[in-house]
Amino acid sequence: MTGQETRGGFIEHRIGSDGLFALATSSGAVDVRGVDGETVRIATADPAEGASLDRFEVEAGEGVLRVRSSRGVFIGLDVFGRRFRWGTGVGELDLIVEVPRSARLELATVSGDVHVEGTGGPQRYKSVSGELQLEHVSGPIEIDTASGDIALDANAPVALHLRTVSGDLVAKAPLIRRLEATTMSGDIRVESSFEVGQQHSIETVSGDTRLVTRSGLTIEARTVSGDIRSDTPHRTSGGPGRHAIIVGDGKAQLHFRSLSGDLQLAGRGAATAAPEGAAWRGTVAPSDPHEADRLEILRALGVGEIDVATASDRLAALDAEVLP
């Protein structure tokens, strides 16, 4: 170890302004705050539980700090207002973490909510059964969650790689440099401008998607039974199961694929160029000779016989037979 301390109810280690901090916890909430400086500091939300930090496995070196819950068994019991603890594990423990703003951050949690504020370096989050809230963040961010909602509010440009199994996703940013979002059953709401020259994408199985943007944008949408709606002037093209919506100059590109989720596009302010045509609201053309085939693909995906990528490829093959 290099300069790492576990004493006085906290863990502290200097990693530098752009070092790596990785934290894995099995239970309890985590509050991460980006701060000036070069040092990571971990404390318990309840000062009386500070001694429990000795139960964490700590690996510290030059420019890196890795902390994880120990794998032992833990039992906690309240008796007449007093808390008794047995075992070698950590148990449910709420943490407060200070990390250099531009440091690399990797956080994995199970059964605990996460709040992050003021971080701007590369970030990776994995969460099971917990809410994830990010505020005043920026930079490249990767999130993978199961059974938990995601709320992201950036104050500077971000690049987002987001995957959720069962949870809603809300992302707000002044500019998204790249968006890759995949969800099984949660809804998606994105409010941002989109960088030109990148291939943005959203894939859902049954979740609905709402986009609020002032960017000139071309959306290529493919859906089996979902609706496509727009509340802003645009141009359209396409056919059964496939639709293209062009807003403004259409320079930014976004691919949307869904089995049964809806897509709604709403404008915010002026687009980057004057659009052509009147506002349109409606659904994908109902006449589809391959409707039964599309439903079979949906069934196979639902029972796990195929994955989203395979389902999308098969849907694309059906579209090629229908479109001129």
N, C-alpha and C positions, 0 to 999 in steps of 0.2 A: 504494500500500500504506500501511497505517496501523499502525505499531507491530509489524510482522511481522519476524521475524528468522530467517535460515537460516545458522547458524554453529555451530561447536563441536560438530557432529554432531547437531543437533536443529533442529526448526522450532517456533517459539513465537509465539503471537499472542493478544492479549486480545480476547475476544468478548463479555464480560459474562456474567452468570449464566444468561441465557436467550437467548443468541445462537445462531447457526447454524454448525455444523461439518459439512462434507461431505468424505468421503474416498472415492476410487475407486482401487483397486489391481488389477493384472493378475496378480500372483503373489506368494505368501508369506502367512504367517499374520499376523493382526492381533489384538492384545490391547488392549482398550479399558477404561479404568478411570475411573469417575465420581469426581471429587474436589471438595473445597471450593475456592472461588475463582472467578475469571472468565477464566482463561487456558487455552488449549489448548497442549499440548506434545507433540510427536511425536519419538520417538527410535528408533533401530534396536536390535533385541534384542541384536545383536552390536556393541559399541562400535566395533570395528575397521571396520565398514561405514558409519559415520556420514557419511562424505563422499558416499555414494550418494544422500543426501537432496537434494543439489544438482540431481539429475536430475528431481525432481518438478516439475510445473507447479503454481504456488501463486498463488492469488488471495485477497488479504486486504483487508478494508475494515472500516468501523465495524460491529461486531456480527456479522461473518461471516468465516469462513475456509474456503476450498475448496482441496483438495489432491488431485492425481490423478497417476497414473503417466504419464510422457511416452510418446509413441507411437513412439519410435524403436526400432531393432533392437538387441538386447543379446546378447552371447555371453560366457559364463563358463566357465573351464577351470581345473581343478586339475592342477598339475604339481609332482611331488615335494613335496607338502604346501603349496605356495604357490598362492594364488588369483589368476588373471589375468582381467581384464575388458576387453572392447572394446565399442564402440558407444555410442549416445546414449540407449538405453532404460534402464529401471531394473533389469530382471531379477528373480529371486526374492529378495525382501527381507522379513524378518520385522520387524514394527513394534510398538512399545509406545506407546500413546496415552493421555494424560490429558486429560479433558474435564470442564468444569463439570457437576455432577450434573443440573441442570435444563435444560441447553442442548438445543436441537434437534439431533438427530443423524441424518445420512444416510450410510450406508455401503454401498458396492458393491464386491464382490470376485469374482475369477475364479481358480479353482485355489488356494484358500487357506482354511484354517480361521479362524474368528472366535470370540473369547471376549470377552464384555462383562460387566462387573460394576459395580453401583452407580449406574446411570443411571435418571433418573426423568422426563425431559422427553419430548416427542414424538420417536419413533424410527422410522426406515425402513431396512430392510435388504434388499439384493438380493445373492444369492449363486449362483454357478454352480460346481459341482464342489468343494464344501467344506462342512465341518460348521459349524453355528452354535450356540453355547452362550451363553445369557444367564442370569446369576445376580443375585439381589437387585435386580431391576429393577421398574419400575412405570410407570404412565402409558399413553398410547396408543402401540401398537406395531404396525407393519406389516412383514410379512416375505414375501418372494417368493424361492423357491429352486428350483433344478433340480439333481438328482443330489447331494443332501446332506441329512443329518438335522438336525432342529431340536430343541434341548432348552432349555426356558424355565422358570425357577424364579423367580417373583415374590415379593417380600416385602410388597407392598401391592397395592391394586386395579389392574387393567389393563383396557384395551380392546384386543382382538386382531383383526387382519385378516391371515389367514395363507393363503398359497398355496404349494403344493409339487407338483412334477411327479413326481419319483422320490426319495422320502426319507420317513423316519418323522418323526412329530411328537409330542413330549411337552410338555405345558404344565401347570404347577402354579401355583396362585395362591390367596390367601385369598378373592378375589372377582373374577369376570370381569364387567365392566360391559357389555361387548358382545363377542360372539364371531361371527366369520365365518371359517370354515375350509374350504378346498377342496384336495383332493388327487387325483392321478391314480392312483398305484399304491402310495403309502405308507400305513402304519398311523397312526392317531391315538389318543392317550391324553390325556384331560383330567381333571385333579383340581382341582375348585374349586366354590365356590358361584356361582350365577348371579343377576345383578341382575334384579329384577322390572321389567316395563314395557319391556324391550328385546326385539327379535326376534333371538334367537341362531340360528345356522344352521351345519350341517356338510354338505358335499357331497363324495362320493367316487365314483370309478369302480370300483376293485377293492380299495381298502384297507379294513381293518377298523377299527372305532372302539370304544373303551372309555371310558365316562364314570364317574367316581367323584365323587359329590356328596352333600352333606347338604341341598341345597335342595329345597323343594317344587317339582316340575318336571313340565311336560307336554311330552312328546316326540311330535311327529307324524312318523312314519317312513314312508318310501316306498322300496321296494327291489324289484328284479327277481328276483334269485336269492339274495340274502343272507338270513341268519338274524337274528332279533331275540330277544335273551335278556335276562332280568332276574334278578338275585340278591337283589332287595329287594322287600318287599310293595308292591303297587300295584294300580291298576285298569286295565283294557284295553278297547279298542274298535277297530273297523276291519274290513277285509276283505282280499281278495287284493291283494298288492302294496302294501298300506297298513295301518299299524297306529298306534294311539295308546297311549302308556303314561303313566299319571298317578300321580305319587308325591307323597304328602303333600297339601298344599293345591293343588299344581299351578299356582301363581301364575307362576313363571318359564316362559317359552315357548322351545322349541327345535325347529327343523325339521331333520330328517335325511333326506337323499336319497342313494341309492347304487344302482349297477347290480348289482354282485356282492359288495359288502362287507358284513360282519356288523356288527351293533350290539349291544354288551353294556353293561348298566347295573348299576352296583354302588353300594350305599349306603355312606356314611361317617358314622357317628354318627347322630343323630336328625334326621329331616326336620322341616320347619317346622310340620307338623301331622300328626296320627295318620292313616296311610293306611288304606284299606279293602280288604278282600279278602286272599286268600292270595298268597304268592309264586308266580310263574309262570315256567316255563322251557319254551320251545318255539320253533317256527318259524312264519313266515307261512303262512296257509292254502294248501295245495298246489293246490287246484282253481282254475284260472285259465283262462278261455276265450281270453284274449289272450296266452297264453304265447309263441306263435310271433311275435306282433307285438313283444312286449317284447324277445325275443332279436334281432330285426332292428334294433331301436333300439340295442341294445348293440353289434351288429356295426358299424353306421354310425358310432357314436361312436368305436369302437376304431380304425377306419381313417381317422378325421378328416373324414368327410363332414358331420358336425354337431358342435356344441359341447355342453358340459354343460347349458347353459340350455335349448337346443332339445330335447335328450333329455329333460330333466325335464318340459318342457311337454307333450311327446308322451306321456310316461308318465302325467301327470296326466289327459290326455284319455282314456286307456284306463281309468284308475281311475274316472272319472266314468261310464263306460258300465257298469262292473261293480257299483259301490256303489249301494245303494238311495237 
